[in-house]
Amino acid sequence: MFLKRYLAHHSITVSRYLLGGDKLRNSSSATTQLSPPLLGGGHVRWMSSTSYGEPESLKRDDPSVPGSTWSLYNIRKVLKASTAETTEGFACIQTSCPVCHITPGESPSPGTAIKRENIYINKTTGNFTCSACQYLGRWDHVEKFFVSSSGKSYGGKTIQEIRKLRDAFLEAKKQNVKPAVEFPSGLVEVDETIAPKVCHKLGLNNIPPASLLAISAKWDSKDESLYVPLIDVESKMVGYKVLSVGPQPYGNGLVERTVPENNCSGLVYLKCSTSHSFNIAKPNSKEHTSAILVLSIIDLLALSTAKINATAICLPHDLKALPQQCLPGLERFQKLTLWFNYDTAGWDTARNYAKKLDERRCTFVRPTDAHPTPAKAISQGQDLKTIFSKAQPILHQSITTFHSLRQDVLSDLQNIDKVQGVKWKRYPTLNKLLKGHRKGELTVLTGPTGCGKTTFMSDYSLDLALQGVSTLWGSFEIRNTRLASTLLRQMAGQPLDVNLAEFDYWADEFERLPLYFMTFHGQQPIRVVMEAIEHAQYVHDIQHVIIDNLQFMMGVSEESMKHLDRYWKQDAIIASFRSFATRKNCHVTLVIHPRKERDTDELTTSSIFGGAKASQEADNVLIIQDKRLTSVRGKKYLQVAKNRYSGDLGIMPLDFDKSSLSYAQQKRKKSEPTPEELIKQSDN
C-alpha cells in the first residue's frame, strides 16, 4: 500500500510539472530578457534569463522574449476597469493607447478633438503594437497608464510619477521606432497605359493588367522590376515587395523579395472580383468577412480573376515567418483560407500560421497536384473557385476517419521528397540513411566526452540554417560567443583570426541566417527554458531546437520535482520536449552524455545516460563512436542507431578538418576505402 501511494504521488507530481499551469508559471521570479545580438542586426538573437544578476546596463526591455508579469485575465481585467474602448478579436485586443497624445492630469480644451492611436495587444505573447508607429512593446510597459473608470487613479501612483514614467516611455519608444520605408527614386506609377507592357515584360500573360492598378504598383523601367507596397492596419506603407525576372534552378523565372527582409508588418490586399473591375481592398474595410492568404504577388494577382466573394491577401515573408505585427490587419476577417504551396512545407507552415491566427476560423486548400497554387492553377486552365470550394478546416476533431485523412495521404505520396524533409548538403550519407531533417521529430545525439558532439552539432545545424531552417540554439555548456565563433568559422571554411579582412563579409552573411541563441548557461529549470522555447517558436517560427546538453537542466530543483530522483527528472524533461516537438511540429535535438563505460566497448542506445525513455521517445538516435581511443589506426564515425522514419541504420565517417572546424564530407576518390572497410581496419 505504501509503495502504491508513493508511486501515485510521484505520478501526480510529474503530471503537474509537465502541464506547467498558470499558477506555477506566474510564480516564477526568473524572467527572460533579450541581450544585445552577437553581430548587430539580422536574425541572430539572444534569449536569456535575468536570474544571474545581469547588470542593469546590459538588460533590455525587448518584447521578443517572454515576460512573467502578464496574463490574459489581467489584461482583460485592467481594460474592463478603465475608460478605454476595447474590442477583442481572434488574436488581438484592440484599445486606445493611454500614452500617446494624452498627458496625465490634463483635460482637453472644450471642442478640441483628441487624437487617439490604437494599440493591438497580442493575446498569446502579451506584446502590443502601436498602429501609428509600429512600435512593439510589452503589456507591462503601458498597463500603469490606464485610468480606472471608478476612481480616476493610476494604480496608486501620483500624477507627477505617472508623467515621469510617460516621458521615459515616450523616449524609449522614440529610440525604437522604425524609420519610414519609402520607394526608391525613379519609379513610375503603373497606369492603364503601361500596365499591359509590364505584364508582358514579367510574363504575366494570364493576369489582367488592371489588377496592377488595384495594388498601387510602381514600375522601374531601368531594372524592369515591379514594386508593390505593403500596408499596415492603418493603411500606411511599411515596406514593399519587388518582383523581377531572375535566375531560377530550372532557368529564368520571377524572383520576389521583401523590404525589409524580416519583421515587416505590412500586407498586400486585393479584392477578388465577381466582375472585371478591380478595386484595392483597405485593411479596415468591412465589405468582406472572408480572406484568402497567399505567399506571393503572382498568386495574389491570379486570384483577381476568380469570382470569389473574398479579399486576397499576400503575406510579407512567404514560408519564412508570420510576424505578430501582421495579425491586427487580419482581425476583421471571420474566415481565413490559407492557399499555400502544394507541398508538405506549405502544409506544415499553414498549420503553424493557423495557430497564430486562431484555428477556428482557418481553412486550408490541401496540397495536392489537383490543388496547385492560384498562379499555377490558371496556367493549367483550372477553375480557382472550384479549388477554393474544396478548402477544409485545419482544426480536426479528436476522432477522425480515413475520408478526412485521404487528401493528406495523397499529398504525402505526391510529395515524397518534401515529406522526407530538408536534405543535408554537407552530409550526403545522412540523406541516404535518415532521408532528411523532418519537423515534429525528436533526435538524440550521444558520444564519449571530448569526441566533438557540440562541434558536429553546430556544423549539422549550420547546414540546415543555410537552407532556411530557423534554428534556436540552447548551449548550456559553452558560451554563446564561442559557439557563434565556431559556427562563423564553419560557414567561412577558414580561420578568421588570420583573415580578419574577411570578417565583415562573413559576419554580414552570418547575420542573415535564421539563427537564434538562448543565453542560458549552466543549470536551468526546465520550466524557464520551455517558456523561452515556446515563445521563440511562436514569435520566430522556430523549426529546429537544439539543447546541448540535457544533463545541465537537471541540477536545479523545483518545488514540483524536489521529491524526484535524477532519473525521474530526466524522464520528465524528455517527455516535455517530446510533447513540444509533436504539438508545435518542431524538430528537437537533444545532446545527452552517455553512461561511463569501458573505452573498448562500443556505445549503444542502452548507453544513453538515465532510463530507457530517451531512446524510446526519440525518433532518431545518433551515436558518435570514437575508435581512436583504443586503436592507433582507429577512426571516428557517426552511427545511426535508430531511425523511426525509414528504419535504415548505418554509419558515416567523421573526418575532421581543423582549419574549418568541420566534419563536412568530401567527395571520396575511387581508391579510398568504403565506410565498412574503415570499420574493419579499426577493429583489426
SULHUQUI-V60277 format. One record per helix or strand of 3 or more residues. SS is the DSSP state (@ for helix, = for strand). FROM is the first residue (numbers start at 1). TO is the last residue. Records with the same first field share a line. If there is no record, write none. Layout:
# SULHUQUI-V60277
SS: FROM-TO + FROM-TO
This chain:
# SULHUQUI-V60277
@: 2-19 + 22-26 + 56-58 + 72-81 + 139-145 + 159-176 + 195-202 + 210-214 + 297-303 + 324-330 + 344-357 + 359-361 + 374-379 + 384-388 + 402-414 + 416-420 + 428-434 + 453-465 + 480-492 + 496-498 + 500-511 + 526-540 + 550-553 + 559-561 + 566-583 + 605-607 + 613-617 + 627-629 + 675-683
=: 45-49 + 86-88 + 92-96 + 118-122 + 127-130 + 136-138 + 218-220 + 225-231 + 237-248 + 251-259 + 267-272 + 290-294 + 310-314 + 335-338 + 362-364 + 442-447 + 471-475 + 515-518 + 544-548 + 587-591 + 620-626 + 636-643 + 650-653
